[in-house]
Amino acid sequence: ELGPYSHFMQKEIHEQPKALSDTIDTVLDHGFNASLFGDAAASVLPQLQGVKILACGTSYYAGLTAKYWIESIAGVSCDVEIASEYRYRAAFANPQHLVVTISQSGETLDTMEALKYARELGHRHALSICNVRESAIPRASDLVFYTRAGAEIGVASTKAFTTQLVGLFALAVTLGKVRGRVDAAAEAQYLDELRHLPGSVQHALNLEPQIKLWAEQFSGKQHALFLGRGVHYPIALEGALKLKEISYIHAEAYPAGELKHGPLALVDDSMPVVVIAPNDSLLEKVKSNMQEVRARGGELFVFADLDSHFSESDGVHVIRTPRHVGTLSPVVHAIPVQMLAYHAALQRGTDVDKPRNLAKSVTVE
Ligand code: F6R
């Protein structure tokens, strides 16, 4: 069942080009049209005033990424909340806001309960982005987008995450179209980005030998810091979660601009700092944050794309991810952080597919 792979997680990381192209096929079949989200969507999407995303763990980070897309592409306000927090607070509900739940399993109890609670509070419409057909959460939702990642067995979510991002990107573009913010030329451009995504992800997978060498340096560390800015900040969060979860190395993620407000105090020469630094509009800011780290002796491990123009220097290691792919860049940068966590865990000899204390589907509170 594992074929040439040592673990399900490794297999699932490598299945991403296929999982993504299968999921993208669904988008291509419908185009960026309401029908992508089910029959009810045509009447629901045009009247929306906002989006509220509810999820847990890695799925929550997919939601955080989507917020950037939904606000910038569709011009719709979007807030993202951890399901287990939302369900216990007296939240404000605008019935014109679409509730979007994101769940690989479709059975996560907190996400399910958050959805029910949102309905009780008056939300009228709910979209489920889910990987398991006919599971509880899509059954309780009027709109559905199924990711086509296939069965995910490793406890740590990998291909489910990147395919969720495709569904969420499609939501952002579709909403943008409905609202007249995305014209035919922009739509063609977004379709093009989607078509190129599996190829770029394959390029990122080819970085595995270099990432393995980095992982060897990480495996003896107690702590690590992940930095990113803008739409790459959620990828830093995801990288830190993956590393914690399977290698048991304590890791935290910060938006790089926040360093000087506290976490910089942690940085010394025993703290590896991973930076997601592709060539986007915030790159120059990220570079100055990196200098702050270097000045305190922190060792930098930088994922920079071909256009970021970084060079290696003392204490600065660089791995080049593929040429900047545009809006979908966070999807491509999810791959190297998954592989880094995987190889660090291998080095430490942990049970990669079944990390201690964790379950694949969290159906308890
Ligand atoms: C982390 C991970 C978890 C899940 C979370 C939500 O690698 O897998 O954080 O993302 O338990 O699960 P789903 O998506 O099934 O609701």
Residues whose N, C-alpha, C, O or C-beta is under 5 A from the ligand:
A	BS01	F6R	C56 G57 T58 S59 I102 S103 Q104 S105 G106 T108 V155 A156 S157 K360 V362
